[in-house]
């Protein structure tokens, strides 16, 4: 029996897993020309949607993840587990696979 999810809210990451959605690249140039969808590169930037409680160390203590829901992060171009809900693709990564946390500081 297959399980069908109606919303991404039904996905709760376990341990040190982090649920992200890859940011969509702009399909329009600065001059107003539209780029065909197949030529638009996948961005390595993603938004964190949900975070698991964290992994356990060898002493059984919980290690809190380094990111929180709502953060913008840099993810590797390949990897992660894909979760498809409707027409949208989401990715599950381990905390250690997240490359960087992005901030708006200058």
C-alpha positions in Angstrom: 0.0 0.0 0.0 1.5 3.3 -1.1 1.4 6.4 1.1 0.5 9.6 -0.5 1.4 12.9 1.2 -0.7 16.0 0.5 1.7 18.4 2.2 5.4 18.8 3.0 4.3 19.3 6.6 3.7 15.5 6.7 7.5 15.0 6.5 9.3 15.2 9.8 13.1 14.6 9.5 14.6 12.1 12.0 18.0 12.4 13.8 20.3 14.8 12.0 18.4 15.0 8.8 17.5 18.3 7.3 14.6 18.9 4.8 15.4 21.6 2.2 13.9 23.0 -1.0 16.3 24.1 -3.7 15.9 27.7 -4.7 14.7 28.2 -8.2 17.1 29.9 -10.6 15.9 33.0 -12.4 14.6 32.0 -15.9 14.8 35.6 -17.1 17.9 37.6 -17.8 18.6 41.2 -16.6 17.7 42.5 -20.0 14.3 40.7 -20.0 15.1 37.6 -22.2 13.6 34.3 -21.0 16.0 31.3 -20.8 14.7 27.9 -21.7 14.0 25.8 -18.6 16.5 23.0 -19.7 19.3 25.6 -19.8 18.7 27.1 -16.4 21.2 25.7 -13.9 20.2 24.2 -10.6 21.3 26.5 -7.8 23.2 25.2 -4.8 21.2 27.5 -2.5 18.3 26.0 -0.6 15.8 27.0 2.1 15.6 24.8 5.3 12.0 23.7 5.8 12.4 21.3 8.7 15.2 20.0 11.0 15.4 16.7 12.9 16.2 16.7 16.7 19.9 15.8 16.1 22.0 12.7 16.1 23.3 11.0 19.3 27.0 11.0 20.2 28.7 7.9 21.7 27.6 8.9 25.2 23.9 9.2 24.1 23.8 13.0 24.3 22.0 14.8 21.5 24.0 16.9 19.1 21.9 19.8 18.0 21.9 20.5 14.2 23.8 23.6 13.0 20.8 25.0 11.1 17.2 25.8 11.8 14.0 26.0 9.8 14.0 29.1 7.7 17.7 29.3 7.2 19.3 29.6 3.8 22.0 27.1 3.2 24.5 26.0 0.5 24.1 22.4 -0.5 26.2 20.1 -2.7 25.2 19.9 -6.4 24.6 16.1 -6.0 23.4 13.9 -3.2 20.6 14.0 -0.7 17.5 11.9 -0.8 14.7 13.3 -3.0 11.2 13.6 -1.7 8.5 14.4 -4.3 5.2 15.9 -3.2 2.9 16.9 -6.0 5.0 18.7 -8.6 7.6 19.9 -6.1 10.9 18.3 -5.2 12.4 18.5 -1.8 15.8 17.1 -0.5 16.8 15.4 2.7 20.4 15.9 3.8 22.4 15.0 6.9 23.6 17.9 8.9 27.2 17.1 8.0 26.4 17.3 4.3 25.3 20.9 4.4 28.2 23.0 3.1 27.4 26.4 4.6 24.8 28.6 6.2 24.1 31.8 4.3 23.5 35.2 5.9 22.7 38.6 4.6 25.6 40.3 6.4 27.9 42.4 4.3 
